[in-house]
């Protein structure tokens, strides 16, 4: 890896640490750490969120992404004979990034089955995408990271969140606590519907109940933060 660059996956890892740092380990991670105390273990849903956020940023042009051909991975001898200057990182256009396949909404280090259509007819770029790895300039990532952190909207910054002068958020702390209490008391779990949870919150009274869509997002957020199975809601496929 050239000096001053990060693999796309390494940038995701750094973003995930910032977004979720300081929070309690998710329940599944706690269970594994009791057995494998020295193991370095992350929580998939948190990393997925970070990957989606970084991918959204690069496909909007907020961060430049480059492709680097790794010499030992290159099977094409013509590419392997290129000079060091020719093997320098090449910028991937935003329009091409938007065409690349993602996994769970996130770009992988190595583009998945790129085609000449994906590369918008650029044969040279296609060759690089086929054998290369996606990277980000470290100083660009650091600047973007600081900008995102300054917004104060990461889960790790919950204590800093304040309601501004505009429309107040529906996901106030008391709604959050009410959902947690219902789950821990065994009155609701992710196996039941959001409509049922909305009814239970309404019956509890004492606060304005947000919309079902807002409650669904809150439950998803609680699962990512805690890792507890009771907050997990399986994706339901719509009938055609």
Residue pairs with C-beta under 8 A, 6 or more apart in sequence:
1 7
1 68
1 135
2 68
2 88
2 89
2 135
4 137
4 138
4 139
5 66
5 68
5 89
5 135
5 136
5 137
5 138
6 14
6 135
6 136
6 137
6 138
6 141
7 109
7 133
7 134
7 135
8 54
8 65
8 107
8 108
8 109
8 133
8 134
8 135
8 136
9 108
9 109
11 54
11 136
11 141
12 47
12 50
12 51
12 54
12 106
13 42
13 47
13 50
14 141
14 145
15 50
15 53
15 54
15 145
15 148
16 42
16 46
16 47
16 49
16 50
18 145
18 148
18 149
18 154
18 156
19 46
19 49
19 50
19 53
19 154
19 155
19 156
20 43
20 46
20 50
20 154
20 155
20 156
20 225
21 156
22 156
23 155
23 156
23 225
24 30
24 226
25 33
25 43
25 227
26 43
26 45
26 46
26 225
26 226
26 227
26 228
27 226
27 227
27 228
27 229
28 43
28 227
29 41
29 42
29 43
29 227
32 39
32 41
33 39
33 41
43 224
43 227
45 223
45 224
45 227
46 224
48 104
48 105
48 106
49 224
51 104
51 105
51 106
51 107
52 104
52 105
52 106
53 148
54 63
54 106
54 107
55 102
55 105
55 106
55 107
57 63
57 144
58 64
58 65
58 94
58 97
58 107
58 136
59 94
59 97
59 98
60 94
61 94
62 144
63 136
63 140
63 141
63 144
64 91
64 136
64 137
64 140
65 91
65 92
65 97
65 107
65 134
65 135
65 136
66 89
66 90
66 91
66 92
66 134
66 135
66 136
66 137
67 89
67 90
67 92
67 111
67 125
67 128
67 129
67 132
67 133
67 134
67 135
68 87
68 89
68 90
68 128
68 132
68 133
68 135
69 79
69 82
69 87
69 127
69 128
69 131
69 132
70 131
70 132
70 133
71 80
71 87
73 131
74 80
74 131
75 131
76 127
76 131
79 127
79 131
89 135
90 125
90 128
92 125
92 129
92 134
93 120
95 120
96 118
96 119
96 120
96 122
96 125
96 129
97 107
99 117
99 118
99 120
100 107
100 111
100 112
100 114
100 118
100 129
101 111
101 112
101 113
102 108
103 112
107 134
108 134
109 133
109 134
110 132
110 133
110 134
111 118
111 129
111 130
111 132
111 134
114 126
114 129
114 130
115 126
116 123
116 126
118 126
118 129
119 125
119 126
119 129
148 154
149 157
152 160
152 161
153 161
155 221
155 224
155 225
163 169
163 172
170 208
170 210
170 211
170 214
171 210
171 214
171 217
171 218
172 207
174 206
174 207
175 201
175 207
175 209
175 210
175 215
175 218
176 218
176 222
178 201
178 204
178 207
179 188
179 197
179 201
179 215
179 218
179 219
179 222
180 222
182 188
182 197
182 200
182 201
182 204
183 189
183 228
183 230
183 231
187 200
188 196
188 197
188 200
189 230
189 231
190 219
190 223
190 229
190 230
190 231
190 232
190 233
190 234
194 212
194 215
194 216
194 219
194 233
195 212
197 215
197 219
198 209
198 212
198 215
201 209
201 215
202 209
209 215
210 218
216 233
219 231
219 233
220 231
220 233
222 228
222 231
223 231
223 232
223 233
